[in-house]
Amino acid sequence: MTLALRPYPGGTLLPVRVRPASRRQGLSGLHAGSLRVAVSAAPERGKANDAVRELLASALGLRSSRVELIRGATAREKVFLIQDMSADELRGRVEAALAAAGTESREDA
């Protein structure tokens, strides 16, 4: 399975599966077409959402203002808009970030 990116006005939608309150932070592979992300922040008052946004921005080499939560504010399955970026460019950056994290593009079902 590959990452299920979708074009959207102003950028590309990135599906993310979040594991909040994790001991280790970072990108941890793919899950059912979504990027798996672990953050140490607790899922309360938007702390985990902010942590995911910052982590994605850092991993993808973007300003955090270009990463916007579109759907899933209270769910583990979230969709982020990566502004001003094509699906192909985003796929390349995600693959590079996964490789740098030592997870490559492995799929965990």
KOLGU-4560 file (N, C-alpha, C; in nm, 3 decimals, padded with zeros to 5 digits):
<recs>
<n_xx: 00.086 n_yy: -00.118 n_zz: 00.000 ca_xx: 00.000 ca_yy: 00.000 ca_zz: 00.000 c_xx: 00.090 c_yy: 00.123 c_zz: 00.000 mol: A seq: 1 type: MET>
<n_xx: 00.046 n_yy: 00.222 n_zz: -00.072 ca_xx: 00.121 ca_yy: 00.347 ca_zz: -00.077 c_xx: 00.044 c_yy: 00.455 c_zz: -00.002 mol: A seq: 2 type: THR>
<n_xx: 00.108 n_yy: 00.565 n_zz: 00.016 ca_xx: 00.049 ca_yy: 00.678 ca_zz: 00.084 c_xx: -00.065 c_yy: 00.734 c_zz: 00.000 mol: A seq: 3 type: LEU>
<n_xx: -00.183 n_yy: 00.751 n_zz: 00.058 ca_xx: -00.303 ca_yy: 00.796 ca_zz: -00.014 c_xx: -00.312 c_yy: 00.949 c_zz: -00.013 mol: A seq: 4 type: ALA>
<n_xx: -00.228 n_yy: 01.014 n_zz: -00.090 ca_xx: -00.229 ca_yy: 01.160 ca_zz: -00.101 c_xx: -00.338 c_yy: 01.202 c_zz: -00.198 mol: A seq: 5 type: LEU>
<n_xx: -00.402 n_yy: 01.317 n_zz: -00.170 ca_xx: -00.504 ca_yy: 01.370 ca_zz: -00.260 c_xx: -00.482 c_yy: 01.518 c_zz: -00.283 mol: A seq: 6 type: ARG>
<n_xx: -00.495 n_yy: 01.561 n_zz: -00.409 ca_xx: -00.486 ca_yy: 01.705 ca_zz: -00.436 c_xx: -00.604 c_yy: 01.777 c_zz: -00.371 mol: A seq: 7 type: PRO>
<n_xx: -00.581 n_yy: 01.900 n_zz: -00.333 ca_xx: -00.682 ca_yy: 01.982 ca_zz: -00.265 c_xx: -00.651 c_yy: 02.127 c_zz: -00.301 mol: A seq: 8 type: TYR>
<n_xx: -00.753 n_yy: 02.212 n_zz: -00.308 ca_xx: -00.724 ca_yy: 02.352 ca_zz: -00.340 c_xx: -00.619 c_yy: 02.410 c_zz: -00.244 mol: A seq: 9 type: PRO>
<n_xx: -00.509 n_yy: 02.454 n_zz: -00.300 ca_xx: -00.404 ca_yy: 02.514 ca_zz: -00.219 c_xx: -00.295 c_yy: 02.418 c_zz: -00.175 mol: A seq: 10 type: GLY>
<n_xx: -00.304 n_yy: 02.291 n_zz: -00.215 ca_xx: -00.199 ca_yy: 02.197 ca_zz: -00.173 c_xx: -00.240 c_yy: 02.052 c_zz: -00.189 mol: A seq: 11 type: GLY>
<n_xx: -00.196 n_yy: 01.971 n_zz: -00.095 ca_xx: -00.221 ca_yy: 01.826 ca_zz: -00.098 c_xx: -00.263 c_yy: 01.779 c_zz: 00.040 mol: A seq: 12 type: THR>
<n_xx: -00.361 n_yy: 01.688 n_zz: 00.045 ca_xx: -00.407 ca_yy: 01.630 ca_zz: 00.171 c_xx: -00.321 c_yy: 01.510 c_zz: 00.207 mol: A seq: 13 type: LEU>
<n_xx: -00.274 n_yy: 01.508 n_zz: 00.331 ca_xx: -00.189 ca_yy: 01.402 ca_zz: 00.383 c_xx: -00.264 c_yy: 01.331 c_zz: 00.497 mol: A seq: 14 type: LEU>
<n_xx: -00.302 n_yy: 01.203 n_zz: 00.477 ca_xx: -00.367 ca_yy: 01.128 ca_zz: 00.585 c_xx: -00.262 c_yy: 01.082 c_zz: 00.687 mol: A seq: 15 type: PRO>
<n_xx: -00.295 n_yy: 01.098 n_zz: 00.815 ca_xx: -00.201 ca_yy: 01.067 ca_zz: 00.922 c_xx: -00.272 c_yy: 00.984 c_zz: 01.029 mol: A seq: 16 type: VAL>
<n_xx: -00.206 n_yy: 00.880 n_zz: 01.077 ca_xx: -00.254 ca_yy: 00.803 ca_zz: 01.192 c_xx: -00.162 c_yy: 00.837 c_zz: 01.308 mol: A seq: 17 type: ARG>
<n_xx: -00.219 n_yy: 00.891 n_zz: 01.416 ca_xx: -00.141 ca_yy: 00.943 ca_zz: 01.528 c_xx: -00.144 c_yy: 00.849 c_zz: 01.648 mol: A seq: 18 type: VAL>
<n_xx: -00.028 n_yy: 00.835 n_zz: 01.710 ca_xx: -00.018 ca_yy: 00.764 ca_zz: 01.837 c_xx: 00.027 c_yy: 00.867 c_zz: 01.940 mol: A seq: 19 type: ARG>
<n_xx: -00.069 n_yy: 00.924 n_zz: 02.018 ca_xx: -00.034 ca_yy: 01.025 ca_zz: 02.118 c_xx: 00.024 c_yy: 00.960 c_zz: 02.243 mol: A seq: 20 type: PRO>
<n_xx: 00.082 n_yy: 01.041 n_zz: 02.329 ca_xx: 00.138 ca_yy: 00.997 ca_zz: 02.457 c_xx: 00.236 c_yy: 00.882 c_zz: 02.439 mol: A seq: 21 type: ALA>
<n_xx: 00.315 n_yy: 00.889 n_zz: 02.334 ca_xx: 00.414 ca_yy: 00.786 ca_zz: 02.304 c_xx: 00.546 c_yy: 00.818 c_zz: 02.374 mol: A seq: 22 type: SER>
<n_xx: 00.623 n_yy: 00.716 n_zz: 02.403 ca_xx: 00.754 ca_yy: 00.739 ca_zz: 02.465 c_xx: 00.852 c_yy: 00.803 c_zz: 02.368 mol: A seq: 23 type: ARG>
<n_xx: 00.839 n_yy: 00.765 n_zz: 02.239 ca_xx: 00.928 ca_yy: 00.820 ca_zz: 02.137 c_xx: 00.847 c_yy: 00.893 c_zz: 02.032 mol: A seq: 24 type: ARG>
<n_xx: 00.900 n_yy: 01.007 n_zz: 01.987 ca_xx: 00.834 ca_yy: 01.086 ca_zz: 01.883 c_xx: 00.896 c_yy: 01.057 c_zz: 01.749 mol: A seq: 25 type: GLN>
<n_xx: 00.816 n_yy: 01.067 n_zz: 01.644 ca_xx: 00.870 ca_yy: 01.058 ca_zz: 01.510 c_xx: 00.778 c_yy: 00.989 c_zz: 01.413 mol: A seq: 26 type: GLY>
<n_xx: 00.824 n_yy: 00.981 n_zz: 01.289 ca_xx: 00.752 ca_yy: 00.910 ca_zz: 01.185 c_xx: 00.784 c_yy: 00.763 c_zz: 01.201 mol: A seq: 27 type: LEU>
<n_xx: 00.681 n_yy: 00.678 n_zz: 01.188 ca_xx: 00.706 ca_yy: 00.536 ca_zz: 01.213 c_xx: 00.654 c_yy: 00.446 c_zz: 01.101 mol: A seq: 28 type: SER>
<n_xx: 00.639 n_yy: 00.497 n_zz: 00.982 ca_xx: 00.600 ca_yy: 00.413 ca_zz: 00.869 c_xx: 00.463 c_yy: 00.450 c_zz: 00.814 mol: A seq: 29 type: GLY>
<n_xx: 00.404 n_yy: 00.353 n_zz: 00.745 ca_xx: 00.273 ca_yy: 00.371 ca_zz: 00.683 c_xx: 00.175 c_yy: 00.273 c_zz: 00.744 mol: A seq: 30 type: LEU>
<n_xx: 00.047 n_yy: 00.311 n_zz: 00.745 ca_xx: -00.059 ca_yy: 00.225 ca_zz: 00.795 c_xx: -00.184 c_yy: 00.251 c_zz: 00.712 mol: A seq: 31 type: HIS>
<n_xx: -00.225 n_yy: 00.153 n_zz: 00.632 ca_xx: -00.348 ca_yy: 00.162 ca_zz: 00.553 c_xx: -00.356 c_yy: 00.292 c_zz: 00.473 mol: A seq: 32 type: ALA>
<n_xx: -00.247 n_yy: 00.331 n_zz: 00.409 ca_xx: -00.246 ca_yy: 00.451 ca_zz: 00.326 c_xx: -00.219 c_yy: 00.580 c_zz: 00.400 mol: A seq: 33 type: GLY>
<n_xx: -00.200 n_yy: 00.572 n_zz: 00.531 ca_xx: -00.173 ca_yy: 00.690 ca_zz: 00.613 c_xx: -00.030 c_yy: 00.687 c_zz: 00.665 mol: A seq: 34 type: SER>
<n_xx: 00.025 n_yy: 00.805 n_zz: 00.691 ca_xx: 00.155 ca_yy: 00.817 ca_zz: 00.753 c_xx: 00.136 c_yy: 00.799 c_zz: 00.903 mol: A seq: 35 type: LEU>
<n_xx: 00.213 n_yy: 00.708 n_zz: 00.963 ca_xx: 00.205 ca_yy: 00.687 ca_zz: 01.108 c_xx: 00.300 c_yy: 00.782 c_zz: 01.178 mol: A seq: 36 type: ARG>
<n_xx: 00.248 n_yy: 00.852 n_zz: 01.280 ca_xx: 00.325 ca_yy: 00.951 ca_zz: 01.354 c_xx: 00.303 c_yy: 00.926 c_zz: 01.503 mol: A seq: 37 type: VAL>
<n_xx: 00.411 n_yy: 00.927 n_zz: 01.580 ca_xx: 00.403 ca_yy: 00.915 ca_zz: 01.725 c_xx: 00.451 c_yy: 01.046 c_zz: 01.787 mol: A seq: 38 type: ALA>
<n_xx: 00.374 n_yy: 01.094 n_zz: 01.886 ca_xx: 00.413 ca_yy: 01.215 ca_zz: 01.959 c_xx: 00.401 c_yy: 01.189 c_zz: 02.109 mol: A seq: 39 type: VAL>
<n_xx: 00.483 n_yy: 01.259 n_zz: 02.186 ca_xx: 00.480 ca_yy: 01.239 ca_zz: 02.331 c_xx: 00.370 c_yy: 01.319 c_zz: 02.399 mol: A seq: 40 type: SER>
<n_xx: 00.315 n_yy: 01.417 n_zz: 02.330 ca_xx: 00.210 ca_yy: 01.501 ca_zz: 02.388 c_xx: 00.082 c_yy: 01.421 c_zz: 02.412 mol: A seq: 41 type: ALA>
<n_xx: 00.015 n_yy: 01.455 n_zz: 02.520 ca_xx: -00.112 ca_yy: 01.390 ca_zz: 02.554 c_xx: -00.223 c_yy: 01.443 c_zz: 02.464 mol: A seq: 42 type: ALA>
<n_xx: -00.325 n_yy: 01.360 n_zz: 02.438 ca_xx: -00.436 ca_yy: 01.404 ca_zz: 02.353 c_xx: -00.539 c_yy: 01.487 c_zz: 02.430 mol: A seq: 43 type: PRO>
<n_xx: -00.496 n_yy: 01.600 n_zz: 02.480 ca_xx: -00.587 ca_yy: 01.688 ca_zz: 02.553 c_xx: -00.565 c_yy: 01.833 c_zz: 02.513 mol: A seq: 44 type: GLU>
<n_xx: -00.674 n_yy: 01.905 n_zz: 02.498 ca_xx: -00.673 ca_yy: 02.048 ca_zz: 02.462 c_xx: -00.586 c_yy: 02.078 c_zz: 02.341 mol: A seq: 45 type: ARG>
<n_xx: -00.582 n_yy: 01.986 n_zz: 02.244 ca_xx: -00.512 ca_yy: 02.011 ca_zz: 02.119 c_xx: -00.361 c_yy: 01.998 c_zz: 02.125 mol: A seq: 46 type: GLY>
<n_xx: -00.306 n_yy: 01.953 n_zz: 02.238 ca_xx: -00.161 ca_yy: 01.942 ca_zz: 02.252 c_xx: -00.102 c_yy: 01.843 c_zz: 02.152 mol: A seq: 47 type: LYS>
<n_xx: -00.165 n_yy: 01.727 n_zz: 02.136 ca_xx: -00.113 ca_yy: 01.627 ca_zz: 02.042 c_xx: -00.125 c_yy: 01.678 c_zz: 01.898 mol: A seq: 48 type: ALA>
<n_xx: -00.234 n_yy: 01.745 n_zz: 01.865 ca_xx: -00.249 ca_yy: 01.800 ca_zz: 01.729 c_xx: -00.139 c_yy: 01.900 c_zz: 01.698 mol: A seq: 49 type: ASN>
<n_xx: -00.109 n_yy: 01.987 n_zz: 01.794 ca_xx: -00.001 ca_yy: 02.085 ca_zz: 01.774 c_xx: 00.133 c_yy: 02.016 c_zz: 01.758 mol: A seq: 50 type: ASP>
<n_xx: 00.156 n_yy: 01.912 n_zz: 01.839 ca_xx: 00.282 ca_yy: 01.838 ca_zz: 01.831 c_xx: 00.296 c_yy: 01.768 c_zz: 01.696 mol: A seq: 51 type: ALA>
<n_xx: 00.187 n_yy: 01.711 n_zz: 01.645 ca_xx: 00.191 ca_yy: 01.644 ca_zz: 01.514 c_xx: 00.221 c_yy: 01.746 c_zz: 01.405 mol: A seq: 52 type: VAL>
<n_xx: 00.155 n_yy: 01.861 n_zz: 01.412 ca_xx: 00.178 ca_yy: 01.967 ca_zz: 01.313 c_xx: 00.323 c_yy: 02.010 c_zz: 01.311 mol: A seq: 53 type: ARG>
<n_xx: 00.382 n_yy: 02.032 n_zz: 01.428 ca_xx: 00.522 ca_yy: 02.073 ca_zz: 01.437 c_xx: 00.615 c_yy: 01.962 c_zz: 01.387 mol: A seq: 54 type: GLU>
<n_xx: 00.585 n_yy: 01.837 n_zz: 01.423 ca_xx: 00.668 ca_yy: 01.726 ca_zz: 01.380 c_xx: 00.665 c_yy: 01.709 c_zz: 01.229 mol: A seq: 55 type: LEU>
<n_xx: 00.545 n_yy: 01.718 n_zz: 01.170 ca_xx: 00.533 ca_yy: 01.707 ca_zz: 01.025 c_xx: 00.610 c_yy: 01.819 c_zz: 00.955 mol: A seq: 56 type: LEU>
<n_xx: 00.594 n_yy: 01.940 n_zz: 01.004 ca_xx: 00.663 ca_yy: 02.054 ca_zz: 00.944 c_xx: 00.814 c_yy: 02.033 c_zz: 00.949 mol: A seq: 57 type: ALA>
<n_xx: 00.865 n_yy: 01.990 n_zz: 01.062 ca_xx: 01.008 ca_yy: 01.967 ca_zz: 01.077 c_xx: 01.056 c_yy: 01.854 c_zz: 00.986 mol: A seq: 58 type: SER>
<n_xx: 00.984 n_yy: 01.743 n_zz: 00.985 ca_xx: 01.025 ca_yy: 01.626 ca_zz: 00.906 c_xx: 01.021 c_yy: 01.655 c_zz: 00.756 mol: A seq: 59 type: ALA>
<n_xx: 00.927 n_yy: 01.740 n_zz: 00.714 ca_xx: 00.911 ca_yy: 01.769 ca_zz: 00.572 c_xx: 00.987 c_yy: 01.894 c_zz: 00.528 mol: A seq: 60 type: LEU>
<n_xx: 01.053 n_yy: 01.960 n_zz: 00.622 ca_xx: 01.130 ca_yy: 02.080 ca_zz: 00.588 c_xx: 01.043 c_yy: 02.199 c_zz: 00.554 mol: A seq: 61 type: GLY>
<n_xx: 00.935 n_yy: 02.218 n_zz: 00.629 ca_xx: 00.840 ca_yy: 02.326 ca_zz: 00.603 c_xx: 00.823 c_yy: 02.415 c_zz: 00.725 mol: A seq: 62 type: LEU>
<n_xx: 00.770 n_yy: 02.535 n_zz: 00.703 ca_xx: 00.725 ca_yy: 02.617 ca_zz: 00.815 c_xx: 00.595 c_yy: 02.555 c_zz: 00.867 mol: A seq: 63 type: ARG>
<n_xx: 00.573 n_yy: 02.559 n_zz: 00.996 ca_xx: 00.453 ca_yy: 02.498 ca_zz: 01.053 c_xx: 00.325 c_yy: 02.565 c_zz: 01.002 mol: A seq: 64 type: SER>
<n_xx: 00.335 n_yy: 02.689 n_zz: 00.956 ca_xx: 00.216 ca_yy: 02.758 ca_zz: 00.903 c_xx: 00.166 c_yy: 02.694 c_zz: 00.773 mol: A seq: 65 type: SER>
<n_xx: 00.248 n_yy: 02.612 n_zz: 00.708 ca_xx: 00.207 ca_yy: 02.546 ca_zz: 00.584 c_xx: 00.142 c_yy: 02.409 c_zz: 00.610 mol: A seq: 66 type: ARG>
<n_xx: 00.130 n_yy: 02.370 n_zz: 00.736 ca_xx: 00.069 ca_yy: 02.242 ca_zz: 00.773 c_xx: -00.057 c_yy: 02.273 c_zz: 00.854 mol: A seq: 67 type: VAL>
<n_xx: -00.172 n_yy: 02.236 n_zz: 00.798 ca_xx: -00.300 ca_yy: 02.271 ca_zz: 00.859 c_xx: -00.386 c_yy: 02.147 c_zz: 00.880 mol: A seq: 68 type: GLU>
<n_xx: -00.438 n_yy: 02.132 n_zz: 01.001 ca_xx: -00.529 ca_yy: 02.021 ca_zz: 01.032 c_xx: -00.664 c_yy: 02.049 c_zz: 00.968 mol: A seq: 69 type: LEU>
<n_xx: -00.708 n_yy: 01.959 n_zz: 00.879 ca_xx: -00.834 ca_yy: 01.976 ca_zz: 00.808 c_xx: -00.946 c_yy: 01.893 c_zz: 00.872 mol: A seq: 70 type: ILE>
<n_xx: -00.911 n_yy: 01.770 n_zz: 00.913 ca_xx: -01.013 ca_yy: 01.680 ca_zz: 00.966 c_xx: -00.951 c_yy: 01.589 c_zz: 01.072 mol: A seq: 71 type: ARG>
<n_xx: -01.030 n_yy: 01.556 n_zz: 01.175 ca_xx: -00.988 ca_yy: 01.460 ca_zz: 01.275 c_xx: -00.930 c_yy: 01.520 c_zz: 01.402 mol: A seq: 72 type: GLY>
<n_xx: -00.976 n_yy: 01.636 n_zz: 01.443 ca_xx: -00.920 ca_yy: 01.703 ca_zz: 01.560 c_xx: -00.925 c_yy: 01.617 c_zz: 01.686 mol: A seq: 73 type: ALA>
<n_xx: -01.025 n_yy: 01.530 n_zz: 01.699 ca_xx: -01.037 ca_yy: 01.447 ca_zz: 01.819 c_xx: -01.020 c_yy: 01.299 c_zz: 01.789 mol: A seq: 74 type: THR>
<n_xx: -00.968 n_yy: 01.265 n_zz: 01.671 ca_xx: -00.952 ca_yy: 01.125 ca_zz: 01.632 c_xx: -00.806 c_yy: 01.094 c_zz: 01.608 mol: A seq: 75 type: ALA>
<n_xx: -00.772 n_yy: 00.966 n_zz: 01.607 ca_xx: -00.635 ca_yy: 00.926 ca_zz: 01.574 c_xx: -00.609 c_yy: 00.939 c_zz: 01.424 mol: A seq: 76 type: ARG>
<n_xx: -00.712 n_yy: 00.919 n_zz: 01.345 ca_xx: -00.701 ca_yy: 00.934 ca_zz: 01.199 c_xx: -00.726 c_yy: 01.081 c_zz: 01.167 mol: A seq: 77 type: GLU>
<n_xx: -00.625 n_yy: 01.147 n_zz: 01.113 ca_xx: -00.634 ca_yy: 01.290 ca_zz: 01.083 c_xx: -00.598 c_yy: 01.315 c_zz: 00.938 mol: A seq: 78 type: LYS>
<n_xx: -00.639 n_yy: 01.430 n_zz: 00.888 ca_xx: -00.600 ca_yy: 01.472 ca_zz: 00.754 c_xx: -00.543 c_yy: 01.612 c_zz: 00.765 mol: A seq: 79 type: VAL>
<n_xx: -00.419 n_yy: 01.627 n_zz: 00.717 ca_xx: -00.353 ca_yy: 01.757 ca_zz: 00.717 c_xx: -00.340 c_yy: 01.808 c_zz: 00.575 mol: A seq: 80 type: PHE>
<n_xx: -00.359 n_yy: 01.938 n_zz: 00.558 ca_xx: -00.334 ca_yy: 02.003 ca_zz: 00.431 c_xx: -00.191 c_yy: 02.054 c_zz: 00.433 mol: A seq: 81 type: LEU>
<n_xx: -00.113 n_yy: 02.008 n_zz: 00.337 ca_xx: 00.023 ca_yy: 02.060 ca_zz: 00.319 c_xx: 00.012 c_yy: 02.163 c_zz: 00.208 mol: A seq: 82 type: ILE>
<n_xx: 00.021 n_yy: 02.288 n_zz: 00.244 ca_xx: -00.006 ca_yy: 02.398 ca_zz: 00.152 c_xx: 00.105 c_yy: 02.417 c_zz: 00.050 mol: A seq: 83 type: GLN>
<n_xx: 00.062 n_yy: 02.455 n_zz: -00.070 ca_xx: 00.153 ca_yy: 02.491 ca_zz: -00.180 c_xx: 00.251 c_yy: 02.380 c_zz: -00.216 mol: A seq: 84 type: ASP>
<n_xx: 00.202 n_yy: 02.255 n_zz: -00.216 ca_xx: 00.289 ca_yy: 02.143 ca_zz: -00.252 c_xx: 00.209 c_yy: 02.039 c_zz: -00.330 mol: A seq: 85 type: MET>
<n_xx: 00.268 n_yy: 01.991 n_zz: -00.439 ca_xx: 00.202 ca_yy: 01.888 ca_zz: -00.520 c_xx: 00.213 c_yy: 01.753 c_zz: -00.450 mol: A seq: 86 type: SER>
<n_xx: 00.129 n_yy: 01.659 n_zz: -00.490 ca_xx: 00.131 ca_yy: 01.524 ca_zz: -00.434 c_xx: 00.265 c_yy: 01.457 c_zz: -00.460 mol: A seq: 87 type: ALA>
<n_xx: 00.320 n_yy: 01.475 n_zz: -00.579 ca_xx: 00.449 ca_yy: 01.412 ca_zz: -00.612 c_xx: 00.562 c_yy: 01.465 c_zz: -00.523 mol: A seq: 88 type: ASP>
<n_xx: 00.566 n_yy: 01.596 n_zz: -00.506 ca_xx: 00.670 ca_yy: 01.654 ca_zz: -00.421 c_xx: 00.653 c_yy: 01.609 c_zz: -00.276 mol: A seq: 89 type: GLU>
<n_xx: 00.529 n_yy: 01.607 n_zz: -00.228 ca_xx: 00.503 ca_yy: 01.564 ca_zz: -00.091 c_xx: 00.541 c_yy: 01.417 c_zz: -00.071 mol: A seq: 90 type: LEU>
<n_xx: 00.507 n_yy: 01.332 n_zz: -00.168 ca_xx: 00.543 ca_yy: 01.190 ca_zz: -00.159 c_xx: 00.695 c_yy: 01.175 c_zz: -00.147 mol: A seq: 91 type: ARG>
<n_xx: 00.769 n_yy: 01.251 n_zz: -00.227 ca_xx: 00.915 ca_yy: 01.246 ca_zz: -00.221 c_xx: 00.968 c_yy: 01.291 c_zz: -00.086 mol: A seq: 92 type: GLY>
<n_xx: 00.911 n_yy: 01.395 n_zz: -00.030 ca_xx: 00.957 ca_yy: 01.444 ca_zz: 00.101 c_xx: 00.923 c_yy: 01.345 c_zz: 00.212 mol: A seq: 93 type: ARG>
<n_xx: 00.805 n_yy: 01.284 n_zz: 00.204 ca_xx: 00.767 ca_yy: 01.184 ca_zz: 00.305 c_xx: 00.861 c_yy: 01.064 c_zz: 00.297 mol: A seq: 94 type: VAL>
<n_xx: 00.889 n_yy: 01.016 n_zz: 00.177 ca_xx: 00.979 ca_yy: 00.902 ca_zz: 00.161 c_xx: 01.118 c_yy: 00.934 c_zz: 00.214 mol: A seq: 95 type: GLU>
<n_xx: 01.166 n_yy: 01.055 n_zz: 00.187 ca_xx: 01.298 ca_yy: 01.096 ca_zz: 00.239 c_xx: 01.296 c_yy: 01.105 c_zz: 00.392 mol: A seq: 96 type: ALA>
<n_xx: 01.188 n_yy: 01.157 n_zz: 00.448 ca_xx: 01.177 ca_yy: 01.168 ca_zz: 00.594 c_xx: 01.170 c_yy: 01.031 c_zz: 00.659 mol: A seq: 97 type: ALA>
<n_xx: 01.098 n_yy: 00.937 n_zz: 00.598 ca_xx: 01.091 ca_yy: 00.801 ca_zz: 00.651 c_xx: 01.227 c_yy: 00.733 c_zz: 00.643 mol: A seq: 98 type: LEU>
<n_xx: 01.298 n_yy: 00.754 n_zz: 00.534 ca_xx: 01.431 ca_yy: 00.695 ca_zz: 00.519 c_xx: 01.526 c_yy: 00.754 c_zz: 00.624 mol: A seq: 99 type: ALA>
<n_xx: 01.517 n_yy: 00.883 n_zz: 00.648 ca_xx: 01.603 ca_yy: 00.948 ca_zz: 00.748 c_xx: 01.571 c_yy: 00.898 c_zz: 00.888 mol: A seq: 100 type: ALA>
<n_xx: 01.444 n_yy: 00.863 n_zz: 00.911 ca_xx: 01.403 ca_yy: 00.812 ca_zz: 01.043 c_xx: 01.435 c_yy: 00.664 c_zz: 01.058 mol: A seq: 101 type: ALA>
<n_xx: 01.482 n_yy: 00.602 n_zz: 00.949 ca_xx: 01.518 ca_yy: 00.461 ca_zz: 00.954 c_xx: 01.400 c_yy: 00.367 c_zz: 00.941 mol: A seq: 102 type: GLY>
<n_xx: 01.286 n_yy: 00.419 n_zz: 00.896 ca_xx: 01.168 ca_yy: 00.333 ca_zz: 00.882 c_xx: 01.138 c_yy: 00.300 c_zz: 00.738 mol: A seq: 103 type: THR>
<n_xx: 01.200 n_yy: 00.375 n_zz: 00.646 ca_xx: 01.172 ca_yy: 00.362 ca_zz: 00.503 c_xx: 01.023 c_yy: 00.373 c_zz: 00.480 mol: A seq: 104 type: GLU>
<n_xx: 00.969 n_yy: 00.305 n_zz: 00.381 ca_xx: 00.826 ca_yy: 00.316 ca_zz: 00.351 c_xx: 00.753 c_yy: 00.187 c_zz: 00.387 mol: A seq: 105 type: SER>
<n_xx: 00.790 n_yy: 00.126 n_zz: 00.498 ca_xx: 00.728 ca_yy: -00.002 ca_zz: 00.531 c_xx: 00.582 c_yy: 00.017 c_zz: 00.570 mol: A seq: 106 type: ARG>
<n_xx: 00.504 n_yy: -00.079 n_zz: 00.534 ca_xx: 00.360 ca_yy: -00.077 ca_zz: 00.560 c_xx: 00.330 c_yy: -00.170 c_zz: 00.676 mol: A seq: 107 type: GLU>
<n_xx: 00.261 n_yy: -00.119 n_zz: 00.775 ca_xx: 00.213 ca_yy: -00.201 ca_zz: 00.886 c_xx: 00.062 c_yy: -00.204 c_zz: 00.878 mol: A seq: 108 type: ASP>
<n_xx: 00.006 n_yy: -00.320 n_zz: 00.861 ca_xx: -00.139 ca_yy: -00.333 ca_zz: 00.849 c_xx: -00.202 c_yy: -00.332 c_zz: 00.980 mol: A seq: 109 type: ALA>
</recs>
